[in-house]
Amino acid sequence: MLFLLAVVLPGLFWQSGPETAPSLRQAGITHILVPASQVESWKNVSGIDARAFDLQGAQKLPSPGVSFRMERSSASRVPWITSNGWHFIRRPDGRFYYDVKERDAALAAAEAFCYQADAAVQTDESGLGPLAGMLKFLGSIDSHKGQPVADIGVIDDGSPAAGEVLNLLVRYNLLFKVVTSPGPDVKLTVKLGSKEYPIQEEKNPVALAQKIRANLTDDRRTLRIYGTSVVVARLTKDPGGLRLHLLNYGEARGARVGAFRVRVLGRYTKAQLHSFGSPGDQLTDYDLEPGATEFTVPELKAYAVVDLSDK
């Protein structure tokens, strides 16, 4: 079971030698990823399981978080989310790594887990405690082998400009997957470079993402979130129901998100909230409508999941 958890969960990439084992144990780290040349030196270290991980074959990701930029059309500042979800969706079989510090290590691990990505988290001693706490939480959540829910199928040309469109779709909580051709399992197919989505518009990714949202229409969106602009969501489905993943990118700045509203298409009579750092939290104002379920999440630290079922 311990080995399985090490494979499923994001791992700590650690380049220091076995002499640092006490610091790892003190933080609560029991599994590490190390350069192949160091695996042998860790074999006899008690309580630490070490496996090889090659950074050379992995894509480095930016630190997840949020910054504020001035809005051109007004004097207000708008949050700009740095999310790596689009990288994971674009390359589901890719290998990735983060190089982060302090509380960013916990958010990075949650983000990788949310997208079921093969990712390593490199950090220093300042990030060991936050990372260990998040890994413990992730290991406590029941496994969910669900498939991602997507309203939109995007035919991706692989260009940097198309990548920015995918990035914005993630940030706007527009559920999508990358496809090679139209299919009946999505509500809208977007082919970048087509007559409807010409390549010229791709040079303005914000306008193109807003056009995609308008063509899908909000009424057909499987998932909508109200009351926050720094939460990114992902939805997966298996025969038992839905799992809603919620990432608070404001956590990188130490900001919790207060109460916000969630709407999911479909009626789900049962729901369970698992919230990092707030084990006693429960959903409130739970409403069942003819074709949808709505509820309020009381607050969100770095990460939470909501399991929805109609059984």
Summary of the structure (lengths in Angstrom):
residues: 311
radius of gyration: 20.1
end to end distance: 28.4
largest distance: 61.9
contacts: 988
relative contact order: 0.12
helix: 31%
strand: 33%
